[in-house]
Amino acid sequence: MSNRNQKQIVLNFLQNGNTLSAAQAANSFRIGNVREVVRRLRADGNPIYTNRKNGKNVYRLGNVRKSVIANAYARNGANAFE
């Protein structure tokens, strides 16, 4: 599956109000590195948050404007969201 397709699948899933864990991404969408997909989506300006649930990272889509996220990413890289 192409990187673009992975990004679109994850974004669509999160836009429907769902949360996504690495295990869900692997089992449901065959995405082996959801963290990298989320990193690329954040770089595009998508407000994706990481929360801990039962000791695991779970990703969800927030409500921050894309321009704010893109600016933070441009200035600080991925470290801005860890």
Residue pairs with C-beta under 8 A, 6 or more apart in sequence:
1 9
1 29
1 30
1 31
3 37
3 40
6 29
6 31
6 37
7 37
7 40
7 41
7 44
9 29
9 31
10 20
10 25
10 29
10 31
10 34
10 37
10 38
10 41
10 59
11 41
11 46
11 61
13 20
13 29
14 20
14 48
14 59
14 60
14 61
15 61
17 61
18 60
19 51
19 53
19 58
19 59
19 60
20 34
20 58
20 59
20 60
21 34
21 53
21 56
21 57
21 58
21 59
22 34
22 35
22 56
22 57
23 56
25 31
25 34
25 37
26 32
26 34
31 37
34 59
35 57
38 48
38 50
38 59
39 78
39 81
41 48
42 48
42 69
42 73
42 78
42 81
43 70
43 73
43 78
44 66
44 70
45 66
45 67
45 69
45 70
45 73
46 61
46 66
46 69
47 61
47 62
47 63
47 64
47 65
47 66
47 68
47 69
48 59
48 60
48 61
48 62
48 81
49 59
49 60
49 61
49 62
50 57
50 58
50 59
50 81
50 82
51 57
51 58
51 59
51 60
52 58
72 80
72 81
73 80
73 81
